[in-house]
Amino acid sequence: MRYSPAARIHLMITFVLVMCGVAGGACLGWLLGGRVTGVLAAVAAGLGAGIGSFLSRRHVADFLRPAPAPAPTSAPAPAPVALSDGVGGYAEGVADAVLVSVATYQAAAFPLTAFGVSEEERDARRGVAYRVCAHEGLPQSVRVSAAAALEAVDQGADAGHAHAAMKALSLAVYDHRAAR
């Protein structure tokens, strides 16, 4: 019977994991209670590693399987897509980073206690939020919502207005993720 390279790799990994589990269980069991406990712990650890590896074999095989080669066609190659269009989740990650950075700036601008955040920390969080919001990979809808949220937080007069702007930003990030 001939196995695929992914199946052979998984079999080798399984063997190593089971042997390490047996050796680790035997050592730990022997240290804690003697020979009988060592044997029981070795069997339990080996069975646990083997069962876990058996149950995850399809996931591992899918992970190790190479990507299929594209079929040759006579159609023209598609135009390259910019990073801001969301290729590979890049734009989603940048949008999430914007949401987190603006939220931490909002928490610094409207602290829960009177002297909870120093002026230096507030300025540092503001700088980080502005730098992340100026990232070139940010989608336009998120960029506009982030600018409105930063403006609302910068004004600092109305916490409700800043909260509404943050809600709009989080919905823009969610809509961008859902559109993909």
C-alpha positions as a Python dict, from the first residue, in 0.01 Angstrom:
ca = {
    (1, 'M'): (0, 0, 0),
    (2, 'R'): (141, 337, -102),
    (3, 'Y'): (72, 640, 121),
    (4, 'S'): (77, 1002, 15),
    (5, 'P'): (359, 1221, 148),
    (6, 'A'): (109, 1399, 376),
    (7, 'A'): (-4, 1068, 525),
    (8, 'R'): (357, 958, 579),
    (9, 'I'): (445, 1285, 749),
    (10, 'H'): (141, 1252, 974),
    (11, 'L'): (234, 893, 1056),
    (12, 'M'): (586, 999, 1153),
    (13, 'I'): (455, 1284, 1365),
    (14, 'T'): (209, 1048, 1532),
    (15, 'F'): (484, 799, 1611),
    (16, 'V'): (702, 1068, 1767),
    (17, 'L'): (414, 1212, 1969),
    (18, 'V'): (308, 871, 2101),
    (19, 'M'): (665, 777, 2195),
    (20, 'C'): (720, 1110, 2368),
    (21, 'G'): (390, 1068, 2551),
    (22, 'V'): (485, 717, 2662),
    (23, 'A'): (831, 826, 2779),
    (24, 'G'): (700, 1137, 2954),
    (25, 'G'): (417, 946, 3119),
    (26, 'A'): (651, 671, 3234),
    (27, 'C'): (897, 918, 3386),
    (28, 'L'): (630, 1122, 3557),
    (29, 'G'): (445, 816, 3684),
    (30, 'W'): (764, 655, 3811),
    (31, 'L'): (860, 973, 3995),
    (32, 'L'): (517, 1013, 4151),
    (33, 'G'): (438, 656, 4250),
    (34, 'G'): (677, 384, 4140),
    (35, 'R'): (675, 121, 3868),
    (36, 'V'): (303, 45, 3852),
    (37, 'T'): (209, 411, 3836),
    (38, 'G'): (479, 464, 3573),
    (39, 'V'): (339, 189, 3351),
    (40, 'L'): (-18, 314, 3391),
    (41, 'A'): (83, 675, 3318),
    (42, 'A'): (286, 564, 3014),
    (43, 'V'): (-8, 370, 2871),
    (44, 'A'): (-250, 655, 2940),
    (45, 'A'): (-22, 919, 2785),
    (46, 'G'): (51, 701, 2481),
    (47, 'L'): (-318, 627, 2426),
    (48, 'G'): (-406, 993, 2466),
    (49, 'A'): (-147, 1103, 2213),
    (50, 'G'): (-248, 828, 1970),
    (51, 'I'): (-621, 900, 1995),
    (52, 'G'): (-563, 1275, 1958),
    (53, 'S'): (-347, 1220, 1653),
    (54, 'F'): (-600, 979, 1504),
    (55, 'L'): (-884, 1228, 1549),
    (56, 'S'): (-686, 1510, 1387),
    (57, 'R'): (-556, 1316, 1087),
    (58, 'R'): (-788, 1478, 831),
    (59, 'H'): (-704, 1829, 947),
    (60, 'V'): (-333, 1755, 934),
    (61, 'A'): (-360, 1588, 594),
    (62, 'D'): (-550, 1888, 455),
    (63, 'F'): (-289, 2122, 598),
    (64, 'L'): (1, 1924, 450),
    (65, 'R'): (-159, 1867, 109),
    (66, 'P'): (-6, 2090, -160),
    (67, 'A'): (-225, 2341, -340),
    (68, 'P'): (-351, 2221, -679),
    (69, 'A'): (-174, 2363, -982),
    (70, 'P'): (-382, 2610, -1183),
    (71, 'A'): (-520, 2479, -1509),
    (72, 'P'): (-371, 2637, -1819),
    (73, 'T'): (-615, 2866, -1995),
    (74, 'S'): (-601, 3096, -2291),
    (75, 'A'): (-784, 3374, -2104),
    (76, 'P'): (-584, 3683, -2008),
    (77, 'A'): (-444, 3701, -1659),
    (78, 'P'): (-658, 3895, -1412),
    (79, 'A'): (-543, 4242, -1316),
    (80, 'P'): (-343, 4259, -994),
    (81, 'V'): (-549, 4352, -691),
    (82, 'A'): (-429, 4620, -455),
    (83, 'L'): (-373, 4541, -90),
    (84, 'S'): (-647, 4781, 10),
    (85, 'D'): (-900, 4560, -169),
    (86, 'G'): (-874, 4301, 108),
    (87, 'V'): (-656, 4032, -43),
    (88, 'G'): (-583, 3755, 204),
    (89, 'G'): (-742, 3933, 496),
    (90, 'Y'): (-481, 4210, 498),
    (91, 'A'): (-735, 4491, 491),
    (92, 'E'): (-944, 4315, 755),
    (93, 'G'): (-644, 4301, 985),
    (94, 'V'): (-566, 4668, 932),
    (95, 'A'): (-932, 4757, 995),
    (96, 'D'): (-930, 4557, 1320),
    (97, 'A'): (-609, 4732, 1427),
    (98, 'V'): (-773, 5069, 1360),
    (99, 'L'): (-1073, 4973, 1570),
    (100, 'V'): (-853, 4866, 1861),
    (101, 'S'): (-626, 5170, 1846),
    (102, 'V'): (-915, 5418, 1828),
    (103, 'A'): (-1091, 5236, 2114),
    (104, 'T'): (-782, 5258, 2335),
    (105, 'Y'): (-752, 5628, 2251),
    (106, 'Q'): (-1119, 5675, 2342),
    (107, 'A'): (-1058, 5497, 2673),
    (108, 'A'): (-772, 5737, 2743),
    (109, 'A'): (-972, 6044, 2643),
    (110, 'F'): (-1273, 5946, 2856),
    (111, 'P'): (-1120, 5759, 3154),
    (112, 'L'): (-1341, 5592, 3414),
    (113, 'T'): (-1163, 5768, 3701),
    (114, 'A'): (-1062, 6132, 3727),
    (115, 'F'): (-685, 6073, 3717),
    (116, 'G'): (-681, 5730, 3552),
    (117, 'V'): (-471, 5826, 3249),
    (118, 'S'): (-176, 6061, 3235),
    (119, 'E'): (-144, 6328, 2968),
    (120, 'E'): (161, 6150, 2819),
    (121, 'E'): (-28, 5822, 2786),
    (122, 'R'): (-324, 5999, 2625),
    (123, 'D'): (-91, 6164, 2373),
    (124, 'A'): (84, 5834, 2302),
    (125, 'R'): (-246, 5655, 2238),
    (126, 'R'): (-361, 5942, 2017),
    (127, 'G'): (-42, 5920, 1812),
    (128, 'V'): (-77, 5545, 1767),
    (129, 'A'): (-441, 5580, 1664),
    (130, 'Y'): (-359, 5845, 1404),
    (131, 'R'): (-66, 5644, 1263),
    (132, 'V'): (-274, 5327, 1228),
    (133, 'C'): (-566, 5518, 1074),
    (134, 'A'): (-331, 5664, 812),
    (135, 'H'): (-224, 5319, 692),
    (136, 'E'): (-244, 5278, 315),
    (137, 'G'): (-410, 4935, 330),
    (138, 'L'): (-717, 5066, 509),
    (139, 'P'): (-1043, 5042, 310),
    (140, 'Q'): (-1207, 5375, 229),
    (141, 'S'): (-1529, 5313, 426),
    (142, 'V'): (-1332, 5227, 740),
    (143, 'R'): (-1099, 5522, 683),
    (144, 'V'): (-1393, 5767, 676),
    (145, 'S'): (-1551, 5616, 989),
    (146, 'A'): (-1217, 5621, 1167),
    (147, 'A'): (-1167, 5987, 1084),
    (148, 'A'): (-1512, 6069, 1224),
    (149, 'A'): (-1440, 5869, 1540),
    (150, 'L'): (-1102, 6038, 1589),
    (151, 'E'): (-1264, 6378, 1544),
    (152, 'A'): (-1534, 6295, 1800),
    (153, 'V'): (-1277, 6171, 2051),
    (154, 'D'): (-1046, 6468, 1987),
    (155, 'Q'): (-1326, 6713, 2065),
    (156, 'G'): (-1364, 6541, 2402),
    (157, 'A'): (-1675, 6732, 2503),
    (158, 'D'): (-1943, 6469, 2455),
    (159, 'A'): (-1879, 6107, 2551),
    (160, 'G'): (-2209, 6002, 2390),
    (161, 'H'): (-2108, 6148, 2053),
    (162, 'A'): (-1772, 5968, 2074),
    (163, 'H'): (-1949, 5644, 2165),
    (164, 'A'): (-2181, 5679, 1864),
    (165, 'A'): (-1883, 5744, 1636),
    (166, 'M'): (-1705, 5437, 1775),
    (167, 'K'): (-2018, 5231, 1714),
    (168, 'A'): (-2026, 5354, 1353),
    (169, 'L'): (-1658, 5260, 1316),
    (170, 'S'): (-1714, 4911, 1452),
    (171, 'L'): (-2010, 4864, 1216),
    (172, 'A'): (-1796, 4981, 923),
    (173, 'V'): (-1527, 4727, 1016),
    (174, 'Y'): (-1793, 4457, 1048),
    (175, 'D'): (-1952, 4549, 714),
    (176, 'H'): (-1613, 4536, 543),
    (177, 'R'): (-1551, 4190, 689),
    (178, 'A'): (-1899, 4067, 592),
    (179, 'A'): (-1867, 4202, 237),
    (180, 'R'): (-1577, 3969, 171),
}
